[in-house]
Amino acid sequence: MTHRHTTPAWTLAVGAMLSVQLGSALSLGVMDAIGPAGTAWLRLSIGAVIFIAIARPPLRTLGRNDIPVVLGLGVSTGVQTVAFLAAIQRLPLGTSVAIEFLGPLTVAAIGSHSRRALAWPTLALAGVVLLTEPWHGRVNTIGVTCAALAAIGWAAYILLTQRLGDRFTGLGGLSMTVPVAAATAATVGIPQAAGHITLPVLAATAGLALLLPVLPYALELLALRRMTHLAFGTLMALEPAIGVLLGLLVLHQHPRFAQGIGVALVVLAGAAAQREGQRAGPREPSAPRDAPQAHPHLDLLG
């Protein structure tokens, strides 16, 4: 007997994005106590423990050529997480997400066979300019730099996750890469958080780890079982808009009209780049394996 799905797949994808951005917004309180790097380190460490508990690391099936990919993916994830949290400490949430989104947009454009696709990162960059409003002379240079570093980390995440995802399926790969990400964040996170970790901070960070990365990965995995990569990747273009919305509702960050237009340009560029940046399709793994396939960053290119 088959069971019909009562929850539309797109709601799972949107729920994952809401969880990511809500976790980012709520991280600001913890960052006041232990800093962005300390928050990233604790959040990734707790997430690593959870992933190891629910998905055994497939170390026996890990080939020699996979090791640099696993390490590179973990390091890029750690750098991205620290840089993004440092960015939202200095910039509005929606602006940080929009700048970070330039990373996957550029990867999608470069991966496309159409020269026209190169226009989409340019369009998104115009949207980012509207969001940062440099003509007012109050651009936070450090915040923009951190968000740009997060964009580079996100782009590297896409490329490396696709390589690992072509060989593995499931969540086991996350139990290998998230600990590496936590160790990467620890290099700056432990010194920043030392002496400031309390039981309330640990409890709050554990909750944040459920919001990001644990819950989003689970929701994305369920959604991707019922959605095409094209539909999922197009939905992902909504993430900057979701960042602005939660910035408004949770952090009371009110975007101006020009900034609203900027968000719309980034969303439009993301949806267009996704439609023109599809892959021909990954190789089928020779045997069932475990690795991260659930994250939307992977599926921007299909």
Salt bridges, closest charged atoms under 4 A:
ASP66 OD2 - ARG167 NH1 2.07
GLU133 OE1 - HIS136 NE2 3.74
GLU133 OE1 - ARG138 NH2 3.89
GLU133 OE1 - ARG256 NH2 2.48
ASP166 OD2 - ARG279 NH2 2.89
GLU276 OE2 - ARG116 NH2 2.88
ASP299 OD1 - HIS229 NE2 3.36
